[in-house]
Amino acid sequence: MNIVYFSHSYREEDRSLVEYFGELIQSQGLIPSLDPPSESINAAKLERHLNNSDGMVAVLNWRKSGISEYILYEISTCLKAKKPLLVFVEDILPNDIIPPRILQSRFSRQSFLRQIREHKHAIQILNTYLGTDPPPKYQPSLARRSCLVIGISDFPKNVRDAVVEIIDARGYSPIELDESSCSILQDQHVYEVISSINFGVCLIESKLPMSRYLIGALQMAFVPTILLTTNPAYHYNPHIPKEYQPRFVDYLDSNIIKKTINVEINLFEEDILNLDDKNKIKTYSNLLLQVSSTEGRYKSDTNYIFAKEVNMRDKYDVRGQVGAIGPGAIAHDINFNQIWNEAKDGINLPELANELSELRLKLKEKATEPEHEVSIGQIAAAESSARKGDGPKALEYLKQAGNWALNVAKTIGVPIATKALMKVLGL
């Protein structure tokens, strides 16, 4: 099956779009591959992700703060990679958002089902570009993985040594080329290196013309590249998210340079998710509801939480009242309806929602572990369900919030939330 990079919004209000288009992509024989939300990103990770995908599907939707610059950048990066691309554009957006030559289809939030034929047809057209059996990468290198280092020749020796040392320590062979000679343009070895390396690390302030040529060659060959600048007044492009632009380093501090490169390699190597079945798509969209941020900011371990939860199969909690467990269990909703019927006389949903809001804010202050973030997400989801008048669903989320949420609730004086948590946790 072909793998397509799935570019989408992470915001709570757009969760239904993620689920709809994720299932639609999967229904047409494609595997949606995506990068879960995280605190930090860089261009090298996106480039690696696209290199490992056969094409890309993007969902470009309206939002109050403006069109996502991140999705627009991912679209332009896909064009640079010359990968087949399909963009679903919300019908209220203007006509000139993306170039007309890009394969695209409009959608409306009010009429998904009425448009499903058109959307399927658009994906089928994309499929014809992808082909049924994409060829593997031609003659992959059999040598140790490697990194091309550019632009450090005119920096102090301790800086050069620090860059080479950290790259080697991360398990990559650091490669340096002679950037002082114009003959590099005709050197076939140079292009062999560029075609076989895993990524590049480039300090962009080098005054050598060949250094700049090599950086351009990496970019045009779509080699994942970590760009560094030593200029504190570097002019960042205001239309591109700063995370995708060069990182500033103090070239006089070799320890800072090593630390920065190490962090960037961590991001470059960070895992991605393949949603190869509908259960994973559902789990992923539910997690978006739980951890989504209106500001687009996330904890450093959010990516880890998504990778762990989406890929976990058949996880059962048999504490408390359970009617069925195991794959395909069908008594889940019935149990929470039953619990709600037993408890609803003592639980006022609007008051519960207000107390859960107070509890959620207090939990955020106290959170120190990855599991705490998951618990906060469950409380947020329960609060949302309570405001919508869905008691059984609120209790279902509260059960997943766990004992940590209950212990904090007991300390801050939210009696209705405490009672509900104790009920679903069997206490």
C-alpha positions as CSV (number, residue, x, y, z in Angstrom):
1,M,0.0,0.0,0.0
2,N,1.1,3.6,-0.7
3,I,2.0,5.8,2.2
4,V,0.9,9.5,2.1
5,Y,1.9,12.2,4.5
6,F,-1.3,13.5,6.0
7,S,-1.0,17.3,6.8
8,H,-3.8,18.6,9.0
9,S,-4.8,21.0,11.8
10,Y,-4.2,19.8,15.4
11,R,-7.0,22.0,16.9
12,E,-9.9,20.6,18.8
13,E,-12.5,22.3,16.5
14,D,-10.9,20.5,13.5
15,R,-10.8,17.0,15.0
16,S,-13.8,15.9,12.9
17,L,-11.9,16.9,9.7
18,V,-9.0,14.7,10.8
19,E,-11.2,11.7,11.4
20,Y,-13.2,12.1,8.2
21,F,-10.3,12.6,5.8
22,G,-8.2,10.0,7.7
23,E,-10.8,7.4,7.2
24,L,-11.4,8.5,3.6
25,I,-7.7,8.2,2.8
26,Q,-7.5,4.7,4.4
27,S,-10.7,3.6,2.6
28,Q,-9.0,4.2,-0.8
29,G,-6.1,1.9,-0.1
30,L,-3.7,4.5,1.3
31,I,-2.0,4.6,4.6
32,P,-2.1,8.1,6.2
33,S,1.3,8.9,7.8
34,L,1.5,11.9,10.0
35,D,3.6,13.8,12.6
36,P,1.7,14.0,15.9
37,P,1.7,17.4,17.7
38,S,4.8,18.2,19.7
39,E,6.5,21.0,21.5
40,S,9.3,21.4,18.9
41,I,9.8,20.7,15.2
42,N,12.3,21.4,12.5
43,A,12.5,21.3,8.7
44,A,14.8,18.2,8.7
45,K,12.1,16.0,10.3
46,L,9.5,17.2,7.8
47,E,11.9,16.5,4.9
48,R,12.7,13.0,6.2
49,H,9.0,12.3,6.6
50,L,8.2,13.3,3.0
51,N,11.2,11.4,1.7
52,N,9.7,8.3,3.3
53,S,6.2,8.9,1.9
54,D,4.9,8.3,-1.6
55,G,2.8,11.5,-1.7
56,M,0.9,13.9,0.5
57,V,-2.7,14.8,1.3
58,A,-3.3,18.2,3.1
59,V,-6.4,19.6,4.6
60,L,-6.4,23.4,4.4
61,N,-9.2,24.8,6.6
62,W,-10.4,28.2,7.8
63,R,-9.8,29.3,11.4
64,K,-10.1,32.6,13.3
65,S,-6.4,33.2,13.6
66,G,-5.8,32.7,9.9
67,I,-4.7,29.9,7.6
68,S,-2.0,27.7,9.2
69,E,1.4,28.7,8.0
70,Y,2.6,25.3,9.0
71,I,0.3,23.5,6.6
72,L,1.2,26.0,3.9
73,Y,4.9,25.4,4.5
74,E,4.3,21.6,4.3
75,I,2.6,22.0,1.0
76,S,5.4,24.1,-0.4
77,T,7.9,21.5,0.9
78,C,6.0,18.7,-0.8
79,L,6.2,20.7,-4.1
80,K,10.0,21.1,-3.6
81,A,10.2,17.3,-3.1
82,K,8.2,16.8,-6.3
83,K,5.9,14.4,-4.6
84,P,2.3,13.8,-5.8
85,L,0.0,16.2,-3.8
86,L,-3.7,16.5,-3.1
87,V,-5.1,19.5,-1.1
88,F,-8.6,19.6,0.3
89,V,-9.5,23.3,0.7
90,E,-12.5,24.5,2.8
91,D,-15.1,26.1,0.6
92,I,-15.0,29.5,2.4
93,L,-11.3,30.2,1.7
94,P,-10.3,32.5,-1.2
95,N,-9.4,31.1,-4.6
96,D,-5.7,32.0,-4.6
97,I,-4.6,30.1,-1.5
98,I,-2.5,27.6,-3.4
99,P,-1.4,27.4,-7.1
100,P,-4.1,26.3,-9.5
101,R,-2.0,23.5,-10.9
102,I,-2.0,21.6,-7.6
103,L,-4.6,18.8,-7.5
104,Q,-7.3,20.0,-5.1
105,S,-10.9,19.6,-4.0
106,R,-13.2,21.8,-2.0
107,F,-15.0,20.6,1.1
108,S,-17.7,22.0,3.4
109,R,-18.0,21.3,7.1
110,Q,-21.8,21.2,6.6
111,S,-22.0,18.5,3.9
112,F,-19.2,15.9,4.2
113,L,-21.5,13.0,3.3
114,R,-22.9,14.8,0.2
115,Q,-19.4,15.4,-1.1
116,I,-17.9,12.0,-0.4
117,R,-18.1,10.9,-4.0
118,E,-16.1,14.0,-5.1
119,H,-13.5,13.5,-2.4
120,K,-13.1,9.8,-3.2
121,H,-12.6,10.7,-6.8
122,A,-9.9,13.2,-5.9
123,I,-8.0,10.6,-3.9
124,Q,-8.4,8.1,-6.8
125,I,-6.8,10.7,-9.1
126,L,-3.9,11.0,-6.6
127,N,-3.6,7.2,-6.6
128,T,-3.0,7.2,-10.4
129,Y,0.0,9.5,-9.9
130,L,1.3,7.3,-7.1
131,G,1.0,4.0,-9.0
132,T,0.2,0.6,-7.6
133,D,3.7,-0.4,-6.7
134,P,6.2,2.4,-6.2
135,P,9.8,1.3,-6.7
136,P,12.2,1.1,-3.8
137,K,15.0,3.6,-3.4
138,Y,17.7,2.9,-6.0
139,Q,20.8,1.2,-4.6
140,P,20.6,2.4,-1.0
141,S,24.0,2.8,0.6
142,L,25.5,-0.2,2.4
143,A,27.8,2.0,4.5
144,R,27.3,3.3,8.0
145,R,24.7,6.1,8.0
146,S,26.3,9.5,7.5
147,C,25.9,13.3,7.7
148,L,27.4,15.9,5.5
149,V,28.8,18.9,7.4
150,I,29.0,22.2,5.5
151,G,30.3,25.7,6.4
152,I,32.5,25.0,9.4
153,S,35.9,25.2,7.7
154,D,36.5,28.9,8.6
155,F,35.3,28.5,12.3
156,P,37.7,27.9,15.2
157,K,39.1,24.4,15.6
158,N,37.2,23.7,18.8
159,V,33.9,24.5,17.0
160,R,34.8,22.2,14.1
161,D,35.8,19.4,16.5
162,A,32.6,19.9,18.5
163,V,30.3,19.5,15.5
164,V,32.2,16.4,14.2
165,E,32.2,14.9,17.7
166,I,28.5,15.1,18.4
167,I,27.5,13.8,15.0
168,D,29.8,10.8,15.4
169,A,28.5,10.2,18.9
170,R,25.0,10.0,17.5
171,G,26.0,7.1,15.2
172,Y,26.6,9.0,12.0
173,S,29.8,9.2,10.0
174,P,30.6,13.0,9.7
175,I,31.6,13.8,6.1
176,E,33.4,17.1,5.1
177,L,34.3,18.1,1.6
178,D,36.9,20.5,0.3
179,E,34.9,23.7,0.1
180,S,37.8,25.9,-0.9
181,S,38.1,24.5,-4.4
182,C,35.8,25.3,-7.4
183,S,36.7,21.9,-8.9
184,I,34.1,20.5,-6.5
185,L,31.5,21.3,-9.2
186,Q,32.9,18.6,-11.5
187,D,33.7,16.1,-8.8
188,Q,31.4,13.0,-9.2
189,H,32.3,12.0,-5.6
190,V,30.4,15.0,-4.3
191,Y,27.2,14.0,-5.9
192,E,27.6,10.4,-4.7
193,V,27.9,11.8,-1.2
194,I,24.8,13.9,-1.6
195,S,22.8,11.0,-2.9
196,S,23.7,8.7,-0.1
197,I,23.9,10.7,3.1
198,N,21.1,10.7,5.7
199,F,21.1,14.4,6.4
200,G,23.2,17.5,6.5
201,V,24.3,20.0,9.1
202,C,25.0,23.4,7.6
203,L,26.3,26.6,9.2
204,I,25.1,29.2,6.7
205,E,27.5,32.0,7.5
206,S,30.5,30.6,5.6
207,K,32.0,33.1,3.1
208,L,33.2,30.3,0.8
209,P,31.2,30.2,-2.5
210,M,31.4,26.4,-2.6
211,S,29.8,26.2,0.9
212,R,26.8,28.0,-0.3
213,Y,26.7,25.9,-3.5
214,L,26.7,22.7,-1.4
215,I,23.9,24.0,0.8
216,G,21.8,24.7,-2.3
217,A,22.7,21.3,-3.7
218,L,21.4,19.6,-0.6
219,Q,18.2,21.7,-0.7
220,M,17.5,20.9,-4.4
221,A,18.3,17.2,-3.8
222,F,15.8,17.3,-0.9
223,V,18.2,16.0,1.6
224,P,17.0,16.6,5.2
225,T,19.1,19.5,6.4
226,I,19.7,21.1,9.8
227,L,20.5,24.8,9.2
228,L,22.4,26.8,11.8
229,T,23.1,30.5,11.9
230,T,25.7,32.3,14.0
231,N,24.1,35.7,13.3
232,P,21.9,37.0,16.2
233,A,20.3,39.4,13.8
234,Y,19.4,36.8,11.2
235,H,16.5,38.0,9.0
236,Y,13.8,35.3,9.4
237,N,11.1,35.0,6.8
238,P,7.9,36.3,8.5
239,H,5.7,34.0,6.3
240,I,7.4,30.8,7.4
241,P,7.2,29.4,10.9
242,K,10.4,30.1,12.7
243,E,10.8,26.5,13.7
244,Y,11.4,25.6,10.1
245,Q,14.2,28.2,9.7
246,P,17.9,28.2,10.9
247,R,18.6,27.8,14.6
248,F,20.8,30.4,16.2
249,V,24.1,29.2,17.9
250,D,26.9,31.1,19.5
251,Y,30.0,29.9,17.5
252,L,32.3,30.8,20.4
253,D,30.6,28.3,22.7
254,S,31.3,24.7,21.4
255,N,29.1,23.2,24.2
256,I,26.1,25.2,23.0
257,I,26.7,24.1,19.5
258,K,26.9,20.4,20.5
259,K,23.7,20.8,22.6
260,T,21.8,22.5,19.7
261,I,22.9,19.9,17.2
262,N,21.9,17.1,19.5
263,V,18.4,18.5,20.1
264,E,18.0,19.0,16.3
265,I,19.0,15.4,15.6
266,N,16.5,14.2,18.2
267,L,13.8,16.0,16.3
268,F,15.0,14.7,13.0
269,E,14.9,11.1,14.3
270,E,11.6,11.5,16.2
271,D,9.1,8.8,15.2
272,I,6.1,9.3,13.0
273,L,2.7,7.5,13.0
274,N,1.1,5.4,10.3
275,L,-2.7,5.1,10.7
276,D,-3.1,1.8,8.9
277,D,-6.6,1.0,10.3
278,K,-9.7,2.8,11.4
279,N,-9.2,2.0,15.0
280,K,-5.9,4.0,15.0
281,I,-7.6,6.9,13.2
282,K,-10.3,7.0,15.9
283,T,-7.8,6.8,18.7
284,Y,-5.7,9.5,17.1
285,S,-8.7,11.9,16.7
286,N,-9.8,11.3,20.3
287,L,-6.3,12.1,21.5
288,L,-6.4,15.4,19.5
289,L,-9.6,16.3,21.5
290,Q,-7.8,15.5,24.8
291,V,-4.5,17.4,24.2
292,S,-5.4,20.0,21.6
293,S,-4.2,23.5,22.3
294,T,-5.9,26.7,21.1
295,E,-2.5,28.3,21.0
296,G,-0.9,25.5,19.1
297,R,1.5,24.8,22.0
298,Y,2.2,21.4,23.4
299,K,4.2,19.6,26.0
300,S,7.6,18.1,25.1
301,D,6.2,14.6,25.6
302,T,3.0,15.0,23.5
303,N,4.5,13.2,20.5
304,Y,5.5,10.3,22.8
305,I,2.0,10.1,24.2
306,F,0.4,9.8,20.7
307,A,2.9,7.2,19.5
308,K,2.3,5.1,22.6
309,E,-1.4,5.3,22.8
310,V,-2.2,5.0,19.1
311,N,0.0,1.9,18.7
312,M,-1.2,0.2,21.9
313,R,-3.6,-2.7,21.1
314,D,-6.2,-4.4,23.4
315,K,-5.5,-2.4,26.5
316,Y,-8.1,-3.2,29.1
317,D,-8.9,-1.9,32.5
318,V,-11.0,-4.4,34.5
319,R,-11.3,-2.4,37.7
320,G,-14.8,-1.3,38.7
321,Q,-17.9,-2.1,36.7
322,V,-17.2,-3.8,33.4
323,G,-19.6,-5.6,31.2
324,A,-17.2,-6.8,28.5
325,I,-13.5,-6.8,27.8
326,G,-11.2,-7.7,24.9
327,P,-11.2,-6.9,21.2
328,G,-14.6,-6.1,19.9
329,A,-16.2,-5.8,23.3
330,I,-19.7,-4.3,22.8
331,A,-21.0,-3.6,26.4
332,H,-18.8,-0.5,26.9
333,D,-21.5,2.2,26.2
334,I,-24.2,0.2,28.0
335,N,-22.1,0.2,31.2
336,F,-21.7,3.9,31.3
337,N,-25.3,4.5,30.5
338,Q,-26.1,2.2,33.4
339,I,-23.7,4.1,35.7
340,W,-25.1,7.4,34.6
341,N,-28.7,6.3,35.3
342,E,-27.7,5.3,38.8
343,A,-25.8,8.5,39.5
344,K,-27.5,11.3,37.5
345,D,-29.9,12.4,40.3
346,G,-26.8,13.5,42.3
347,I,-24.8,15.0,39.4
348,N,-25.8,18.3,37.9
349,L,-24.1,18.4,34.5
350,P,-23.6,22.2,34.3
351,E,-22.1,22.3,37.8
352,L,-20.0,19.3,37.0
353,A,-18.6,21.0,33.9
354,N,-17.7,24.1,36.0
355,E,-15.9,22.0,38.6
356,L,-14.1,20.0,35.9
357,S,-12.9,23.3,34.5
358,E,-11.5,24.3,37.9
359,L,-10.0,20.8,38.3
360,R,-8.4,20.9,34.8
361,L,-6.6,24.2,35.6
362,K,-5.3,22.8,38.9
363,L,-4.1,19.6,37.3
364,K,-2.1,21.7,34.7
365,E,-0.3,23.4,37.6
366,K,0.6,20.0,39.2
367,A,1.4,18.0,36.1
368,T,5.0,16.5,36.1
369,E,4.6,13.2,34.2
370,P,3.5,12.1,30.7
371,E,0.5,10.2,32.3
372,H,-0.6,13.5,33.9
373,E,-1.0,15.1,30.5
374,V,-3.2,12.2,29.4
375,S,-5.3,12.6,32.5
376,I,-5.7,16.3,31.9
377,G,-6.9,15.5,28.4
378,Q,-9.6,13.1,29.8
379,I,-10.8,15.8,32.2
380,A,-11.1,18.3,29.4
381,A,-13.0,15.8,27.3
382,A,-15.3,15.0,30.2
383,E,-15.9,18.8,30.8
384,S,-16.8,19.2,27.1
385,S,-19.2,16.3,27.3
386,A,-20.8,17.6,30.4
387,R,-21.4,21.0,28.8
388,K,-23.1,19.2,25.9
389,G,-25.4,17.3,28.3
390,D,-23.9,13.9,27.6
391,G,-23.6,12.3,31.1
392,P,-22.5,8.8,30.0
393,K,-19.7,10.1,27.8
394,A,-18.5,12.5,30.6
395,L,-18.3,9.5,33.0
396,E,-16.5,7.5,30.4
397,Y,-13.8,10.1,30.1
398,L,-13.6,10.5,33.9
399,K,-12.9,6.9,34.3
400,Q,-9.8,7.2,32.1
401,A,-8.6,10.3,34.1
402,G,-7.6,7.9,36.9
403,N,-6.7,8.2,40.6
404,W,-4.3,11.2,40.2
405,A,-7.2,13.4,39.1
406,L,-9.4,12.1,41.9
407,N,-6.7,12.8,44.6
408,V,-6.3,16.4,43.3
409,A,-10.1,16.8,43.2
410,K,-10.4,15.9,46.8
411,T,-7.9,18.6,47.8
412,I,-9.5,21.6,46.0
413,G,-13.1,21.2,47.0
414,V,-15.0,20.1,43.9
415,P,-17.6,17.7,45.4
416,I,-19.6,16.9,42.3
417,A,-16.5,16.1,40.3
418,T,-15.1,14.1,43.2
419,K,-18.3,12.1,43.5
420,A,-18.4,11.3,39.8
421,L,-14.7,10.2,39.8
422,M,-15.2,8.0,42.8
423,K,-18.3,6.4,41.1
424,V,-16.6,5.5,37.9
425,L,-13.4,4.4,39.6
426,G,-15.4,2.0,41.8
427,L,-14.4,3.7,45.1
